[in-house]
Amino acid sequence: YICGLGSNTTGAKPTYLRQHFRHLCIPSVKHASYAATRDALAKECRSFKPDIVVAHSAGVGKAVTLATTGTYSGPLLLLAGGNGCAPVSDMTGRAVTLVVPSDDAGAEHQRRAVRCSLDKTMVQTEEVKDAHDLNTSMVERHQLRRIIEETVQRHAGAGAITAL
């Protein structure tokens, strides 16, 4: 799980993920520069080998970078990613789910990425009535686990999963 700006590894979504998944990695994204953060995430991804990468807000851009640089080739779950979702429209051959909170200023950017997608069977959106933090829908209403499982299944079929 890649946290967004202002989020932390003990927040609502990381805590929820720890409660529902045994194999989980929540790497630090607080580094001195973008390059240092990118390199640290790439190293963690190669070491941990997640079945899915889940990212929220500013973490979405970092997850998309892992995918577009070839560091990670599996499915993505992108939560409230705003403009960071734009490169998703060019992705093919991987399951990508964009969770779009209805009350988020960046919602239209996410919808546009899905509308422009080259692979509409693999790039999908899930609209939820929620604010940018998505804590009500994803955590309190327990939708996060279901969406993770559906994304992994769409990508490669059913099985045990680990999350980054």
Secondary structure, DSSP 8 states (H G I E B T S, - for coil): -B--TT--TTSHHHHHHHHH-SSB-------SSHHHHHHHHHHHHHHH--SBEEEETHHHHHHHHHHHTTS--S-EEEES-GGGGGGGGG--SS-EEEEEETT-TTHHHHHHHHHT-S-TTTEEEEEES--TT-IIIIIIT-HHHHHHHHHHHHHH-S----B-
